[in-house]
Amino acid sequence: MNKNSKIGKPMGQLITFNPTGEYYFSKGIKAYHRKDYYKSLKYLQRAMHFEPGEPMIVCQLAIVYADIGEYQKSNKLLHLIIEELDEEMVECYYFLANNYAHLGFFKDAYYHANLYLKLDENGDFAEETEDLLEVLSLESDLLQEEDPYEEDDLINRQDEARELLESGNFPKAVEMLNKVICDYPEYWSAYNNLALAYFYLGEVKKANSILDEVLEKNMGNLHALCNKLVFAFYEKEEKNIKQLTNILQKIKPISIDHQFKIGSTFALIGEYGSAYFWLSKLHKQGFAGDASFYYWFSYAAYFTGRENLASALWGSVLEENPEKKGHEPWNKREEKENGFENHLTSIMKRLKSSYLEERLFALFLTSVSTYKEKILSSQSIQQMDVLSTLEQQYLSFIKTGYEIEDPLLLSAHSTAETIYKIHQPIGTVEAGLYLKWFSVFIELHKAGVVMKNSSAWAAAMDYVWHKIRNKKISQQEMAITYGLSPSTLQKYIKIVKQHLSLNF
């Protein structure tokens, strides 16, 4: 071969591209300066992937999250820096103060602002921090420099309460949210979630009164209005549904959180056109929400004729929640599949509840679940070694099917089964009925009340539950539903009311 021949020689040198955290960090900063926050977010997330322990990258990512309104995500990263990566990056306290102020947590904001000045009184953000403290002092007369900062901060408590709500642990959520409100009487998000917890427990009056209080003290609170609409939808109050829908359709929220809330609310009540408008708007802006965002967006897309988009969005739902397979908006599977009885995560969380009625309810859910064998063989069940005699007997009965030694417990299970014939699948609203039944049963068991007529107990509990929720039904109608005489039903209603300590 001629030595001058180019045959066999490479036309150009191949350069291996090895991206680094520094490379993506630089691109992220450039995008940030162009105010292209969502592109900056993606580059910085990539940078953090390559260098997860670099505090400068983590801090810049936290700043971008704050700029797009994701204050909780920002705070988690800032705490990560201070607690694990670099405790000398004291400017994080200034950023935390700003984030807490935006969230309305003035006590936390005040604490972090003062801490920043204490650690670096001549720092780069000293002047801004002084301005922030001045604004905070106008917001609240209760802020004092000596006020101790609570370690169990509000963000974590709110997140925990939200998890309790999502898993159906409503009594525990009520307890936690009431404590939050006691400590932070102007934190409206806690009120809204407390209203949801009471609603799912069947206490509709109480739930609505909490929302009325929020709207009176914080006029136009979007979450309260949306929750009002959700309650009206579940209660089938057509007049209120129409009125609240008209109000919300005139509102044009600016914040990402509010746009997601209004979009998901419209999707839940079947206003798919309005839902698609808001959720697609978020998507176009680069919003990368959790599984619930893609869930409602998929429904809105499907029911507005965008089937291909709906299918693609559903893929994002399954990535995070594979158990949602089969619950697609186009799937015709029976509704029973969507109940708590077939929601593994919910059942597992209830089994670990600190409330006996929650754990008993979880065991009942297991007994009627299509995943019964999987739950009974799970590690969570095996580790339930600290059980009351009552729970041990109930678990043994569900596992083996052998008769329970305690006749009252057997009657309680039979009563729940009777209720289940009428109220299934067990959704968030129906869960309140079962929880109240097991609460009543615990009191009946303590008192040693004889419980032979399961149909009568079921009918009485169902009737009382209807009354709590302001649903109109006569004792005669309820008696016919459960095959009883009105006089028998009346006798059992009286006993149920006594053990619920309710006044009608």
Secondary structure, 3 states (H helix, E strand, C coil): CCCCCCCCCCCCCCCCCCCCHHHHHHHHHHHHHCCCHHHHHHHHHHHHHHCCCCHHHHHHHHHHHHHCCCHHHHHHHHHHHHHHHCCCCCHHHHHHHHHHHHHCCHHHHHHHHHHHHHHCCCCCCHHHHHHHHHHHHHHCCCCCCCCCCCCCCHHHHHHHHHHHHHHCCHHHHHHHHHHHHHHCCCCHHHHHHHHHHHHHCCCHHHHHHHHHHHHHHCCCCHHHHHHHHHHHHHCCCHHHHHHHHHHHHCCCCCCHHHHHHHHHHHHHCCCHHHHHHHHHHHHHCCCCCCHHHHHHHHHHHHCCCCHHHHHHHHHHHHHHCHHHCCCCCCCCCCHHHHCHHHCHHHHHHHHCCCCHHHHHHHHHHHHHCCCHHHHHCCHHHHCCCCCCHHHHHHHHHHHHCCCCCCHHHHHHHHHHHHHHHHCCCCCCCHHHHHHHHHHHHHHHHHHCCCCCCHHHHHHHHHHHHHHHCCCCCCHHHHHHHHCCCHHHHHHHHHHHHHHHCCCC
